[in-house]
Amino acid sequence: MFLSGESSNSCGIGILIANDINIKIVEYKNCVIGRLQILKCEINDTKIALVNVYAPNQNLDKYLKTFEQEVQELGDYSLTIGGDFNVVMDFEMDKLNGRNDTNKTINKT
C-alpha cells in the first residue's frame, strides 16, 4: 500500500496492490503530495508504471506541467494512469451545481 496526503479528510491518494500479485517494486515517487504518485514496478517481467492522479481544482496548468514532466521521465515503462483529473470537458453537459472553481475547460489539442 502506497499512500500520499497531508490530511485524513482531503487531498489523499493511494495505490493498493493485491497480496497475490507477483510484483517487484522498482521505485516509488511521491511527486506532488496528495496529488500525484508513481509506482514503477515489474509484473511478470513487464515494466509498468502505475500513475495515480488527483488534480487540483485550481492552478491546473502548473500541475499538468509537472504531470507531463514526470511521465516523460518514465522511459520504457508501460503506463497505467488512473485517478481524478478534476476537468470538465463540456461544462454544459458534464457539470451541474457543485463547486464553482472546477477546472471549466481543458485544451483539447
C-alpha positions as CSV (number, residue, x, y, z in Angstrom):
1,M,0.0,0.0,0.0
2,F,1.4,3.4,-1.1
3,L,-0.4,6.4,0.4
4,S,0.1,10.1,-0.1
5,G,-1.5,13.0,1.6
6,E,-1.2,15.6,4.4
7,S,-4.7,15.2,5.9
8,S,-7.1,12.4,6.6
9,N,-10.0,14.3,5.0
10,S,-8.7,15.9,1.9
11,C,-6.1,15.6,-0.9
12,G,-5.3,12.0,-0.4
13,I,-4.4,9.2,-2.9
14,G,-3.2,5.7,-2.8
15,I,-2.0,2.8,-4.8
16,L,-3.0,-0.6,-3.4
17,I,-1.6,-3.9,-4.7
18,A,-3.3,-7.2,-4.0
19,N,-1.2,-9.7,-2.0
20,D,-1.5,-12.4,-4.6
21,I,0.1,-10.4,-7.4
22,N,3.7,-11.3,-8.1
23,I,5.2,-7.8,-8.2
24,K,8.7,-6.4,-7.9
25,I,8.7,-2.7,-6.7
26,V,11.4,-0.8,-8.6
27,E,10.7,2.8,-7.3
28,Y,8.0,4.8,-5.6
29,K,7.8,8.5,-6.1
30,N,5.5,10.9,-4.3
31,C,5.7,13.7,-6.9
32,V,3.1,16.1,-5.5
33,I,1.9,15.2,-2.0
34,G,-1.7,14.1,-2.1
35,R,-1.9,14.8,-5.8
36,L,0.5,12.7,-7.9
37,Q,2.3,9.5,-7.2
38,I,4.1,7.0,-9.4
39,L,5.0,3.4,-8.7
40,K,7.5,1.8,-11.0
41,C,7.3,-2.0,-10.9
42,E,7.7,-5.2,-12.7
43,I,4.8,-7.7,-13.1
44,N,5.6,-10.9,-14.9
45,D,8.8,-9.4,-16.2
46,T,6.9,-6.4,-17.7
47,K,7.9,-2.9,-16.7
48,I,4.8,-1.0,-15.6
49,A,4.4,2.5,-14.2
50,L,1.3,3.0,-12.1
51,V,0.4,6.7,-12.1
52,N,-2.2,8.0,-9.7
53,V,-3.7,11.4,-10.2
54,Y,-5.8,13.8,-8.2
55,A,-5.7,17.1,-10.0
56,P,-6.4,20.3,-8.1
57,N,-9.4,22.5,-8.8
58,Q,-7.2,25.5,-9.4
59,N,-3.7,26.0,-10.9
60,L,-4.3,23.1,-13.3
61,D,-1.7,24.3,-15.8
62,K,1.2,24.1,-13.3
63,Y,0.0,20.7,-12.1
64,L,-0.2,19.3,-15.7
65,K,3.3,20.5,-16.5
66,T,4.6,18.5,-13.5
67,F,2.5,15.5,-14.6
68,E,3.8,15.7,-18.1
69,Q,7.5,16.0,-17.0
70,E,7.2,13.1,-14.6
71,V,5.5,10.8,-17.2
72,Q,8.2,11.7,-19.8
73,E,10.9,10.6,-17.4
74,L,9.4,7.0,-17.2
75,G,11.2,5.9,-20.4
76,D,10.4,2.4,-21.4
77,Y,7.8,1.7,-18.8
78,S,4.2,0.9,-19.9
79,L,1.8,3.4,-18.3
80,T,-1.4,2.8,-16.4
81,I,-2.9,6.1,-15.4
82,G,-5.9,6.4,-13.1
83,G,-7.4,8.9,-10.8
84,D,-9.4,12.2,-10.9
85,F,-8.2,14.9,-13.3
86,N,-11.0,17.3,-12.0
87,V,-11.7,18.5,-15.5
88,V,-15.0,19.1,-17.2
89,M,-14.7,18.6,-20.9
90,D,-18.1,20.1,-21.7
91,F,-19.3,22.4,-19.0
92,E,-22.9,22.5,-20.1
93,M,-23.2,18.7,-20.5
94,D,-20.9,17.4,-17.7
95,K,-21.4,19.8,-14.8
96,L,-24.5,20.5,-12.7
97,N,-24.2,22.6,-9.5
98,G,-21.3,21.6,-7.3
99,R,-18.1,23.7,-6.9
100,N,-17.7,26.9,-8.9
101,D,-13.9,26.6,-9.1
102,T,-13.8,23.3,-11.0
103,N,-11.5,23.5,-14.0
104,K,-14.0,24.6,-16.6
105,T,-12.1,23.8,-19.8
106,I,-9.2,21.8,-21.0
107,N,-7.2,22.4,-24.1
108,K,-8.3,19.7,-26.4
109,T,-5.2,19.7,-28.6
